[in-house]
């Protein structure tokens, strides 16, 4: 599939492999939206047309092999062509293809039409999380793999509900609302895919792709990044929670208040213990995949933080590499992913964990000033 091409069927073709399906059925997911229903119905029509063609073709073949075999004295006919037969077996496939192509084309045209949206959400892929920005709503947040799944990776995941398919902050949308998604990436190619919605869309650095949906009923719908995007590709789920308009409005108010509280937190002085406690959670969400829970890392790609020059050197250099990354290494920039408080907290935590005993800290207001 090209980076600018989307089809309803393309996303659904992978649906049988989705771990969230407990029955591991062999058919596609019908989904919950009109788009997914159309894709499923087109798939079933195409399937049964192919079955009918197969029955006719193989039926004629097996009948000919049985009825006109040499042991029964059959003699091969001696002719080179039959214009009538050739016309018939050319016209019939053309009619079938056109009959199937018309509804498929109309569905794709409708799928591409993202106009008249009541809500626009920008989706940005990062290694390995999603950022959701509600355009003109003043709400933006990151969605990461849930800690319950991450904690179970090296243990027994059998008791974890929705293992590897749950997040800390799901995307929330109102039901019966036309929602437009503008989708891009901050680093490598990702693909935002929720089978129940009936489509998937590539997230490509430097490009904006779009799509739309309208979910008719409340519920939680799960998906995954469908593009091999790096080491933690399998730990980048998508969770969409559809709420009633009343519940969505209440969620939006609470989310705005949460955003404002986070912003105001950068203006006060934090204690070392407060920053270390918060930083531990931030590290467990954003850093542990590469640098490990012990801080030992996975050298040489992901260096150890235990007694390293970064975590025991000048704190300004530590702040700079966390905020802006380091060219030529796997270290990515977190200035856009973390707020001032979380950046200050994770730097402080790394300097006072894993046996590091620097005893220093960086205040969120210093991070705010450094942006």
N, C-alpha and C positions, 0 to 999 in steps of 0.2 A: 504494500500500500504506500502511495506517495505521501509525503509529509503534509500536503494540502488536501488530501482526499479522505473523505470519511464516508462510510456507508453503514447503514443500520445493521446489515448482515455481518460485516467484517468483525464488529465487536462480539456479536452473538456466536460466531463460529467457535470462539474459545470458551463459551460459557460452560460447557460440560466439564471443563478442567478446573473450574472454580472450587477451591476447597470448602467454601461456605455451603455448598450443596451436599447435604448429608447423604442423599440417596445416590449420588454419583451417577445420575441418569445419563443416557446416551443422547437424548434429544436436546434441543436448544431451550433457553430460558424464555418464556413468553413475556416476562417482565410486567411492569405496572403502568407504563405510559402508552399513549396512542402510538407513538413511534415504535416502541418495542412490539406492540401487538401487530402492527403492519408488517414489520420485519419477520415476525414469527409466521404470520399467515402466508406471506410470500414464500418463505422457506418451505412450508408444508405443501403449498400448491406445486412448487417446483419439484419437491421430492416425489409427490404422487404422479406428476407428469413423467418424471424419469422412470418411476416404477412401471407405469403403463407402457412406455416405450420399450423398456427392458423386457417386459412380458411378451410384447408383440414380436420384437426382434429375435429374442432367444427362443420363443415358442416356434416361430417359423423355421429357425435354424435347426432345432432339435427334431421338429416334424420332418424336415427335409432329410436329415441324417437317418432317421428311422424308416421313413416311407420309401425313400429312393436310394437305398443302399445297394451295393453291387451284388450282395448275396441274394437279393430278391430279383435279380435280373434287370435292374434299372440301367438304362443307357443314357449317358450324358447327352444333353441337347447340343446341337452344333449351331450356335448363333453368336454373333459378336455384340449386338446392341439391340435395345428395344426403346425407342424414343418415348413411348407412352410411359413405360416404367420409370425411365430416368426423369421425366417431367414430374411424375407423381412424387417420387422420393426426394425431389428437390423442393417442390412447392410445400409439401407437408411440414418439413422441418422449419422452413421460413415462416410459415403461418404460426407454428408453435413458438418460435423465438420472438416474433413480433408480439404475440399475445402475452408472453411473459415479460417482455421488455417494457411495454407501455405502463403497467402499474408500478413496476420497479423504478422507472424513470420519474414518474410523477411523485413517488415517495421520496426519492433523493432530492428532487427540486424542493419539496416541502421541508425536508430535513435541513436544507441549506438556508432557508429563509429565517433569519434571526430577527426580523423586524418586529415592531410592536411589543417589545419586551417590557414587562412591568418592573423587573428587577435585573440588574446586571452585576455579575460577580466575576472578578478577575482571579484566575487560577494560575499559580506559578509553581512549577516543579523545581525542587531543590534535591540534592543528594543528602538525605533520602527522606523527604517530607514535602508536604504541600502547604502553600500559603494561599489563604482566601481573603480577598479584599472586596468588601461590599461597596461598590461605587456609589458615591454621594450619600452613604450612610454613616461614614465615620467609624467603620468597624473593620479591623484587619487582624488576622491571627494565623498562627501556624498549626498544622495538624500533624502529629507525630504518632508513631506506633505506640499503642498503650503499654504502660509499664508492666501490666500483668503478662503480656506476651513476651516482652523482653526479658523479664525475670525468669520465665519458664524455658528459655532457649536451651540452657544447659542442664535442665532438670526434666521433669515429667510434664509435658504440655497437655496431657489427656484431660486434666481437670479444668483447663482454662477455656472458658466459653469464647467462641470466635477467635481462636488462637491465630495470630498473625493477620487478623481481619478486623481489629478493633483499634481505635485511636483515642488520644486524650481529648481532642476537640473536634467533633464532627462538623461537617458543613450543614448548616440548618437553613431550610427554605420553607416558604409557606405553600400549602396545597392550593390547587386550582389557580396557580399563578404562572404566567409565562416568564420563565427565567432564562436569561441569556448568559452564557459563559464565554469569556474571552480568555484564551488559554495560551500560555507561553512557558518558557523555562529560563532559569537563571544560570544553568551550567551545561548539562548534556541533554540529549533527547529523552523525554519521558512520554508517557501516554496515560491520559486520565480516562479511566474505564469503569463504568458501573453497569453491569449487564442488564439490570432491571430497567434502566433508562432507555436501552435499545441502541446505544451508539458508543463509540470511543473516539477520542480525539488526541492527536499527537501534540505534545508540548515541546516546541522547538526553539532554541535560543535565537533571539533576534527576529522572531516571527510571531504574529498574533493569529491564531486560529480561533474560530468561534463555533458555538453550538447552542442548542436551546432545549429546554424540557418543560413539561407541565405535569406535575405529579398530582393525580386526582385524589389520593387518599393518604392519611398519615401513616408513617411507618419508617423503618430503618432499612436502608438499602446499601449493600456493601460491594466493593470492587477493589481493584488493585492497579498499580502501575503496570501497563502492558507492554513496556519497552525495556529491553535489557539495559539498565542505566548505571550499572556498577556493582560494587561488592554487596551492598545492602538492598539490591533491587527487590528481593523477596520480602522486605520489611517495610514496604511503602504502601500501606493500604489506603483505600478511599472509603469513607463512610458518609452517607448523605442521610440526614434525618429530616423528614417532612413533617411539619407541624400545622395545626390549624392556624388560621390568621391571628386569632387571639393569643394563642400560645407563642407564635412567632414574634408578635409585637412585644410580648413580655420578655422573651429571650433577647430581643434586640436592645431593649432598654437596659437589661442587666449587663449585656455585653459592652454597651457604651459606658456604663458606670465602671465596669472592670477596667476598661481601657483608660479612663480618666484617672482611676485610682493608681494604676501602674505609672502613669505619667507624673502624678503628684509625688509618688514615692521617690522619684529621683531628686527631689529638692530637699530632703531631710537627711540628717546624718544617721548612718546605720552602725551598729556595733559589729565587732568581729564575729561574734557568735551568730548573730542574725544573718550575716552574709554567708558564713560557712554553711549554715543549715540550708539556706535557700540555694546556694551554689551546688550543694550535693544533688539536689533534685534536677537542676539545670544540667549538670554534668551527666547524670544518668539518662537524660533525654537526648542531649545533643552530642555528647563527646564519647560516651562509653563504647559505642560500636567500633571506633577506631583505636582509642587509647586504653580500652579495657577497664573493667571495674577496679582493678588493682593499680591502674596508672602505668602498667608496664608496656602498653602499646603493642604494636606488631611491627618491629623494625624490619627493614629500613623505611618502609612506606609511612608507618605511623610510629614515631619515636616515643620512647618512654618519657613520662613526666616525672619519674622518681629521681630527684636530685639533678634534674637537667639544667642546662644553662638558661632555659627560658623561665622555668618555675622558681629558680633560685637566683636569677640575675636581676637586673634593674626592672622594677615593676612597670615602668613606661614601655619597655620593649615587650613585655608580656602582654600588656593591654593592646599594643599595636598589632601583634600577630594574631590575637584572638579577633580583633575587630576587622582587620583588613586581610588576613591570610598571609601566605608566603608564596611568592612566585617560584615556580619550578618544583613545588612540593604538592602533596595531597591536601595540605591544610587550606581549607576554604575560609572565606570571610564571613563573619557572623554579625557584622554591624547592622545588616538589614534584617537579620533573623531574630535577634534578641533585643529587648529594650534595655535601657540604661541600667536598671536595677539588676537584671539577669546577667548582663555582661560583667558588672562589678562583682556580682556574687560568684560567678564561675571562676573568674581570675583569682579572687580571694580564696576560694575553696582549693584550687589547684596548688596554691602556694602554702597551704596549711593542711594538706592531706597527703596520703601515700608516704608518710614518713618525712615529708617536707615540713619544716618548722620555722618558716620565715617570720611568722607573727605579725606580718604587715597586712594592710588591706587597701583597697581602692574604693573610694566613695562613688555612688552613682552620679553625683553632681560633676565629678571629674570626667566621667565617661561622657556625660551630656555636653560638657565644654569641649571635649576632644572631637566631637562629630564634625 
